[in-house]
Amino acid sequence: MKTIVYAVFASALLLLTACNTVKGVGQDIQKAGEKIEGAARK
């Protein structure tokens, strides 16, 4: 039973970490797109 509980907690931790990483990458791509858009307007 303890093994199952530890596995669930480990899985949840990995999923939460992955979500934060994907969110950060999305924000970086968005900022880069804004810079490119600003340069194209000039």
N, C-alpha and C positions, 0 to 999 in steps of 0.2 A: 504494500500500500504506500509506503514512504517513497518508493521508487517512482510510482505513478505521480505522486504529488510533486516531487522534484522535477520530473519531466515536464509537467504542466507549467510550473513556474519558469523553468528554463525556456520553454517555447514562448511563453508570454513575454519574457524579457527580450528575446531575440526579435519578436515581432514589433515590440515597441521601439527598439533600437533601429530597426529597418525603416519604420515609418518616419522617424526623425531624420534619418539619412536621406530618404527619398524627398521629404519636404524641403530639406536644405538644398539639395541638388536642383529641385524645381525653382526655388527662389533664385539661385545663382543663374540659371538659364533665363529666367524672366528678366533679371537685371541686365544680362548681356544683350537680350533682345531689345530692351529699352535704349541701351547705348547705341546699338546699330540703327535703330529707328531714328534716334536723334541725329546721328551722323548723316543719315539719308536725307533728312529734311534740310540740311545745310546746303 
